[in-house]
Amino acid sequence: QNLSCGGREPLPLAKEAPLAMAGGGGGGGGGPQLCASRVAFAALRADGSVVCWGDPLGGGDCSSAKEQLKSGVCRLFSTNGAFAAVKDCGAVVCWGDAGWGGDSTSVRAALASGLVELGAAVAPGIKHIYSSDHAFAALKVDGSVVTWGHPVWGGDSSTVSRELASGVREVVATEDAMAALRADGSVVTWGDNGLGGDSSAVRESLAGGVQSLCASSGAFAALKSDGSVVTWGNPRRGGNSSS
């Protein structure tokens, strides 16, 4: 889940481009924004540049992407140890711990196509970026999903690549697993099996009719069109609703 990506107080980082209040929920809309990993902050300024501070290993050092973050950034997203910035040219720039999503080079080509509005900006391909603690999932305008980060904890979706190639409406994440709700009402999951990545026990119930998804830190709940709820994941975190 994204961590507190919304500022409460303006931070005057520079006279020519002060940081104003940002919207919450892991991504602003083409305006100033404050975003956090577990141990660092990143600030999107009014001029489209980004500054960061905090633990260098958790995203507090963005010098590796300094040139790319000087201008043109329209949204910020985070995992517990990395950041992802979507630029108005469509590029996705990542920094922080590679095992937590700080390196997207392996999926760079898959992230660049199409056009979608992001608030006041227009960015090729990317509709929204979701995150678990250790991985990112980019939902593209064509309904496909691209993932990167720790392969066990959501970054590797190759086992469900066919289902994620099109028709995805949204992605929801626990700490280290993800679930995608498709346009046909079916649900597909990947990531840590014990935290909701394995939904085989309720596969038939998730084959259609799902209207919405919700996640705790280690389990998922699906609301179906008939008013019933299907749960899976860690029993102690809500994955067992039999009682």
Backbone hydrogen bonds in HBPLUS format (Angstrom, degrees):
<---DONOR---> <-ACCEPTOR-->    atom                        ^
c    i                          cat <-CA-CA->   ^        H-A-AA   ^      H-
h    n   atom  resd res      DA  || num        DHA   H-A  angle D-A-AA Bond
n    s   type  num  typ     dist DA aas  dist angle  dist       angle   num
A0011-LEU N   A0019-LEU O   3.16 MM   8  5.19 131.1  2.41 128.5 141.6     1
A0013-LEU N   A0011-LEU O   2.81 MM   2  5.72 121.7  2.16 117.5 100.6     2
A0019-LEU N   A0011-LEU O   3.21 MM   8  5.19 150.9  2.30 140.1 140.7     3
A0017-ALA N   A0014-ALA O   3.19 MM   3  5.26 142.1  2.34  99.6 110.2     4
A0030-GLY N   A0074-CYS O   3.15 MM  44  4.37 146.5  2.27 154.3 147.4     5
A0033-GLN N   A0044-LEU O   3.01 MM  11  4.92 154.5  2.08 132.3 137.5     6
A0044-LEU N   A0033-GLN O   2.73 MM  11  4.92 165.3  1.75 153.9 158.2     7
A0035-CYS N   A0042-ALA O   2.88 MM   7  5.25 163.6  1.90 162.6 166.9     8
A0042-ALA N   A0035-CYS O   2.83 MM   7  5.25 153.1  1.90 154.2 156.1     9
A0037-SER N   A0040-ALA O   2.91 MM   3  5.26 161.1  1.95 143.3 149.6    10
A0038-ARG N   A0080-ASN O   2.86 MM  42  4.62 161.8  1.89 112.0 117.9    11
A0055-ASP N   A0039-VAL O   3.05 MM  16  5.66 168.1  2.07 148.2 145.7    12
A0041-PHE N   A0053-TRP O   2.86 MM  12  5.52 166.7  1.88 165.8 170.0    13
A0053-TRP N   A0041-PHE O   3.06 MM  12  5.52 154.3  2.13 143.0 148.4    14
A0043-ALA N   A0051-VAL O   2.74 MM   8  5.34 168.5  1.75 166.8 170.9    15
A0051-VAL N   A0043-ALA O   3.04 MM   8  5.34 153.9  2.11 144.3 151.8    16
A0045-ARG N   A0049-SER O   2.85 MM   4  5.48 168.8  1.86 164.6 167.9    17
A0048-GLY N   A0045-ARG O   2.95 MM   3  5.49 162.4  1.98 122.7 124.5    18
A0073-VAL N   A0048-GLY O   2.97 MM  25  4.81 162.2  2.00 133.8 133.6    19
A0050-VAL N   A0069-LEU O   2.90 MM  19  5.40 146.3  2.02 157.9 161.5    20
A0058-GLY N   A0055-ASP O   2.99 MM   3  5.31 151.6  2.07 111.2 120.2    21
A0060-GLY N   A0055-ASP O   2.82 MM   5  4.83 149.6  1.92 144.3 135.2    22
A0065-ALA N   A0062-CYS O   3.01 MM   3  5.57 153.6  2.09 114.0 121.8    23
A0066-LYS N   A0063-SER O   3.21 MM   3  4.65 167.9  2.22 102.3 102.1    24
A0069-LEU N   A0065-ALA O   3.05 MM   4  6.19 134.5  2.26 152.8 166.3    25
A0069-LEU N   A0066-LYS O   3.25 MM   3  5.27 136.2  2.45  96.3 108.0    26
A0070-LYS N   A0067-GLU O   3.45 MM   3  5.51 167.6  2.47 105.8 107.0    27
A0088-ASP N   A0072-GLY O   2.69 MM  16  5.48 156.4  1.74 162.1 170.5    28
A0074-CYS N   A0086-VAL O   2.84 MM  12  5.92 174.4  1.85 160.5 162.3    29
A0075-ARG N   A0086-VAL O   3.36 MM  11  5.30 148.4  2.47 142.9 144.7    30
A0086-VAL N   A0075-ARG O   2.98 MM  11  5.30 157.6  2.03 142.5 149.8    31
A0077-PHE N   A0084-ALA O   2.84 MM   7  5.13 141.0  1.99 150.6 161.1    32
A0084-ALA N   A0077-PHE O   2.92 MM   7  5.13 156.7  1.97 137.0 138.5    33
A0079-THR N   A0082-ALA O   2.99 MM   3  5.34 159.9  2.03 144.5 148.1    34
A0080-ASN N   A0133-ASP O   2.96 MM  53  4.97 164.7  1.98 126.6 131.6    35
A0097-ASP N   A0081-GLY O   3.02 MM  16  5.70 158.9  2.06 158.3 152.9    36
A0083-PHE N   A0095-TRP O   2.93 MM  12  5.60 163.5  1.96 162.8 167.2    37
A0095-TRP N   A0083-PHE O   3.17 MM  12  5.60 152.1  2.25 143.9 148.5    38
A0085-ALA N   A0093-VAL O   2.73 MM   8  5.05 160.7  1.77 148.6 155.5    39
A0093-VAL N   A0085-ALA O   2.81 MM   8  5.05 164.6  1.84 152.0 155.3    40
A0087-LYS N   A0091-ALA O   2.89 MM   4  5.29 166.9  1.91 163.0 166.1    41
A0090-GLY N   A0087-LYS O   2.88 MM   3  5.25 160.8  1.92 112.9 118.7    42
A0100-TRP N   A0097-ASP O   2.92 MM   3  5.28 158.3  1.96 112.0 118.9    43
A0102-GLY N   A0097-ASP O   2.88 MM   5  4.92 149.7  1.97 131.5 128.2    44
A0101-GLY N   A0098-ALA O   3.26 MM   3  5.21 163.3  2.29 108.6 107.9    45
A0107-VAL N   A0104-SER O   3.05 MM   3  5.63 153.5  2.13 116.5 124.1    46
A0108-ARG N   A0105-THR O   3.37 MM   3  5.00 172.1  2.38 101.6 102.8    47
A0111-LEU N   A0108-ARG O   3.20 MM   3  5.38 148.8  2.30 102.5 111.6    48
A0112-ALA N   A0109-ALA O   3.43 MM   3  5.75 171.2  2.43 111.1 113.7    49
A0116-VAL N   A0123-ALA O   3.07 MM   7  5.60 137.8  2.25 128.0 139.6    50
A0123-ALA N   A0116-VAL O   2.99 MM   7  5.60 163.6  2.02 168.5 163.7    51
A0118-LEU N   A0121-ALA O   2.75 MM   3  5.08 174.1  1.75 145.8 147.9    52
A0121-ALA N   A0118-LEU O   2.99 MM   3  5.08 160.0  2.03 128.5 125.4    53
A0126-ILE N   A0124-PRO O   3.00 MM   2  6.03 137.1  2.19  98.8  92.7    54
A0141-VAL N   A0125-GLY O   2.81 MM  16  5.50 146.2  1.92 143.5 153.7    55
A0127-LYS N   A0139-LEU O   2.74 MM  12  5.56 156.5  1.80 150.4 158.0    56
A0128-HIS N   A0139-LEU O   3.21 MM  11  5.33 152.9  2.29 142.1 146.5    57
A0139-LEU N   A0128-HIS O   2.80 MM  11  5.33 159.7  1.84 164.2 170.2    58
A0130-TYR N   A0137-ALA O   2.77 MM   7  5.09 170.6  1.78 154.6 154.1    59
A0137-ALA N   A0130-TYR O   2.84 MM   7  5.09 152.6  1.92 142.4 142.5    60
A0132-SER N   A0135-ALA O   2.93 MM   3  5.31 155.4  2.00 145.2 153.3    61
A0133-ASP N   A0175-GLU O   2.63 MM  42  5.13 169.0  1.64 148.9 152.1    62
A0150-HIS N   A0134-HIS O   3.07 MM  16  5.68 168.4  2.09 146.3 146.0    63
A0136-PHE N   A0148-TRP O   2.85 MM  12  5.54 162.5  1.88 162.8 168.9    64
A0148-TRP N   A0136-PHE O   3.13 MM  12  5.54 154.8  2.19 144.2 147.9    65
A0138-ALA N   A0146-VAL O   2.71 MM   8  5.10 167.3  1.73 159.2 159.2    66
A0146-VAL N   A0138-ALA O   2.95 MM   8  5.10 156.6  2.01 140.1 147.3    67
A0140-LYS N   A0144-SER O   2.87 MM   4  5.41 175.0  1.87 163.9 165.6    68
A0143-GLY N   A0140-LYS O   2.91 MM   3  5.42 160.8  1.95 120.4 123.2    69
A0168-VAL N   A0143-GLY O   2.90 MM  25  4.80 161.3  1.94 129.5 132.8    70
A0145-VAL N   A0164-LEU O   2.92 MM  19  5.41 144.3  2.05 155.2 160.0    71
A0155-GLY N   A0150-HIS O   2.76 MM   5  4.83 148.3  1.86 152.9 141.9    72
A0160-VAL N   A0157-SER O   3.00 MM   3  5.64 156.2  2.06 118.6 125.8    73
A0161-SER N   A0158-SER O   3.34 MM   3  4.79 167.5  2.36 102.2 100.6    74
A0164-LEU N   A0160-VAL O   3.13 MM   4  6.39 137.3  2.32 146.7 159.3    75
A0165-ALA N   A0162-ARG O   3.33 MM   3  5.30 165.4  2.35 103.5 107.1    76
A0183-ALA N   A0167-GLY O   2.64 MM  16  5.34 155.0  1.70 162.2 169.7    77
A0169-ARG N   A0181-LEU O   2.74 MM  12  5.66 166.5  1.75 156.5 161.4    78
A0170-GLU N   A0181-LEU O   3.42 MM  11  5.49 154.6  2.49 139.1 144.9    79
A0181-LEU N   A0170-GLU O   2.96 MM  11  5.49 157.7  2.01 151.6 158.9    80
A0172-VAL N   A0179-ALA O   2.84 MM   7  5.31 162.7  1.87 156.5 162.3    81
A0179-ALA N   A0172-VAL O   2.82 MM   7  5.31 153.5  1.89 160.0 166.2    82
A0174-THR N   A0177-ALA O   2.95 MM   3  5.32 155.8  2.01 143.0 150.9    83
A0175-GLU N   A0217-SER O   2.81 MM  42  5.09 166.2  1.83 132.1 131.9    84
A0192-ASP N   A0176-ASP O   2.86 MM  16  5.63 169.7  1.87 152.1 148.6    85
A0178-MET N   A0190-TRP O   2.84 MM  12  5.55 168.7  1.85 163.4 165.8    86
A0190-TRP N   A0178-MET O   3.03 MM  12  5.55 152.5  2.11 152.4 156.2    87
A0180-ALA N   A0188-VAL O   2.80 MM   8  5.32 165.4  1.83 160.2 164.9    88
A0188-VAL N   A0180-ALA O   3.08 MM   8  5.32 155.6  2.14 144.3 151.9    89
A0182-ARG N   A0186-SER O   2.92 MM   4  5.41 178.1  1.92 165.9 166.2    90
A0185-GLY N   A0182-ARG O   2.97 MM   3  5.46 159.7  2.01 120.0 122.5    91
A0210-VAL N   A0185-GLY O   2.93 MM  25  4.64 159.3  1.98 128.0 129.4    92
A0187-VAL N   A0206-LEU O   2.95 MM  19  5.43 143.5  2.09 154.9 159.3    93
A0195-LEU N   A0192-ASP O   3.11 MM   3  5.44 153.9  2.18 109.3 117.3    94
A0197-GLY N   A0192-ASP O   2.80 MM   5  4.91 148.8  1.90 145.7 136.9    95
A0202-VAL N   A0199-SER O   3.03 MM   3  5.63 151.6  2.11 115.9 124.1    96
A0203-ARG N   A0200-SER O   3.31 MM   3  4.79 169.5  2.32 102.2 101.6    97
A0205-SER N   A0202-VAL O   3.05 MM   3  5.35 118.7  2.44 105.1 120.2    98
A0206-LEU N   A0202-VAL O   3.13 MM   4  6.38 133.0  2.36 149.0 162.5    99
A0206-LEU N   A0203-ARG O   3.09 MM   3  5.19 136.7  2.28  99.3 111.6   100
A0207-ALA N   A0204-GLU O   3.33 MM   3  5.24 166.7  2.35 103.1 105.6   101
A0225-SER N   A0209-GLY O   2.76 MM  16  5.45 147.9  1.86 157.7 168.7   102
A0211-GLN N   A0223-LEU O   2.74 MM  12  5.71 166.8  1.76 158.6 163.3   103
A0212-SER N   A0223-LEU O   3.39 MM  11  5.36 155.8  2.45 139.5 143.5   104
A0223-LEU N   A0212-SER O   2.97 MM  11  5.36 159.7  2.01 148.3 154.8   105
A0214-CYS N   A0221-ALA O   2.90 MM   7  5.24 141.8  2.05 151.5 161.3   106
A0221-ALA N   A0214-CYS O   2.85 MM   7  5.24 150.2  1.94 155.8 157.7   107
A0216-SER N   A0219-ALA O   2.87 MM   3  5.30 164.2  1.90 153.4 158.6   108
A0234-ASN N   A0218-GLY O   2.90 MM  16  5.47 163.8  1.93 154.6 149.7   109
A0220-PHE N   A0232-TRP O   2.89 MM  12  5.60 162.6  1.92 164.1 170.0   110
A0232-TRP N   A0220-PHE O   3.18 MM  12  5.60 152.0  2.26 146.4 149.7   111
A0222-ALA N   A0230-VAL O   2.73 MM   8  5.06 160.6  1.77 150.3 157.3   112
A0230-VAL N   A0222-ALA O   2.89 MM   8  5.06 158.2  1.94 142.9 149.6   113
A0224-LYS N   A0228-SER O   2.89 MM   4  5.42 177.2  1.89 166.0 165.9   114
A0227-GLY N   A0224-LYS O   2.97 MM   3  5.44 161.1  2.00 119.6 122.6   115
A0237-ARG N   A0234-ASN O   2.96 MM   3  5.33 157.5  2.02 113.3 120.7   116
A0239-GLY N   A0234-ASN O   2.87 MM   5  4.89 151.2  1.96 135.6 130.1   117
A0238-GLY N   A0235-PRO O   3.45 MM   3  5.36 162.1  2.48 105.0 103.9   118
